[in-house]
Amino acid sequence: MRIAIYWFRNDLRLSDNPSLSQACLNADRLFPIYFHQPEGELNVYGIERMGGYRKQFLRQSLDDLRGQLQELGSNLYEFNGSPAEVVPRLAASLNVNAIYCEQIEAPEELKQVALLREAGLDVREFWQSSMLDPQYLPFGVQDMPDMFTQFRRAVEGVGLRFANPLTTLKALPPLPSIKDFGELVTEVVLAHGQIQLDYSGGESHARAHLEQYLERRLPDTYKETRNQLIGLDYSSKFSPWLALGCISARVLAAELAAYEKRYGANDGTYWLWFELLWRDYFRFLHFKFGSRLYRARGLGDLVVAPFNSDKFNQWRSGNTGESFIDAGMRELSMSGYLSNRMRQIVASYWIYDLQGDWRAGAAWFEAQLIDYDVYSNQGNWLYIAGRGTDPRGGRPFNVTKQTQDHDPQANYRRLWLEHNE
């Protein structure tokens, strides 16, 4: 009897999940699990690492996943606590042969797996969060070009578009007996108030969103609308589901390719692929630079500005006195979302105008954004701060110009400031 644990991480889906598919092939019994961050865990800046919007979207995504698993005769078991403490006990109780999971190349996630292996467990990781398969890149990931433009040209030069996604699983191995370790199983209910979101978490909602997005021909106008600030349709809004792996980048890219075959390619469809490629780029940089991306100085030697808690509190609460910035920060706090354009502008303001520590800004985004993704969040903050691979050494934004360009009639500022004083 081959018994395996499947550890869901940022891959909360049954379709295009190579790690889960492999576990199903190799196991006679499968025990699906998920670990939550400790409730109320604070980072070094005194910020709760996961705010209410993220918690609610995660809760919806897990409930959706559980429903799908139950339809196949399985279930999802959620745990608080450290994987390094809980998984060995589960493995011993179940007589587990292997633990299967998604490979995540970020320091905390790598440490989690390392501790399990140090405990003598057979952990089998599978890389599956990118649009492209690293093994088919025209270079080794550890030798990839530092600059995105060079990376993109090399990828396009050999005609790479996306790796073909796997089909949705139609069956799972049955659950093992859990009577011997029932005391370890915890039904987790995340404590938070009900918040009105424009998105619902989970694979079924991700699929529904993608279907209506394509049916309404919104890819055709994406490039023209992507820098707008108000509404649901100016950008694709795929990112919340991508962040938790409710849908894969490979599925999105394949559906875009099918859309182009049906309606023809255009600037909008290319730009959607282009931004998925940026997402891949930030992921692959972790293979090359690893924990260096998480140093205070990043990949450079610039001195880090001292942390100023008063300025930070003004910035994160939207009380800097700069109306465009304050509108953006209030949108983030009140919705769990912010357009890519506004993310860049408010990040620049924190780093260059307020002389803030970029890591504190990244930590605030981690807490607030429902589409928080460790690779993209770190990559974008390093990019703006000039501590990543960009040779320009930082991307300061002129707030006055950005305000004139993107909110000339003050509609965005009125939306988030006038009724929220």
Secondary structure, 3 states (H helix, E strand, C coil): CCEEEEEECCCCCCCCCHHHHHHHHHCCEEEEEEECCCCCCECCCCCECCCHHHHHHHHHHHHHHHHHHHHCCCCCEEECCCHHHHHHHHHHHHCCCEEEEECCCCHHHHHHHHHHHHCCCCEEEECCCCCCCHHHCCCCHHHCCCCHHHHHHHHHHCCCCCCCCCCCCCCCCCCCCCHHHHHHCCCCCCCCCCCCCCCCCCHHHHHHHHHHHHHCCHHHHHHHHCCCCCCCCCCCCCHHHHHHCCCCHHHHHHHHHHHHHHHCCCHHHHHHHHHHHHHHHHHHHHHHHHHHHHCCCCCCCCCCCCCCHHHHHHHHHCCCCCHHHHHHHHHHHHHCCCCHHHHHHHHHHHHHHCCCCHHHHHHHHHHHCCCCCHHHHHHHHHHHHCCCCCCCCCCCCCHHHHHHHHCCCCHHHHHHHHCCC
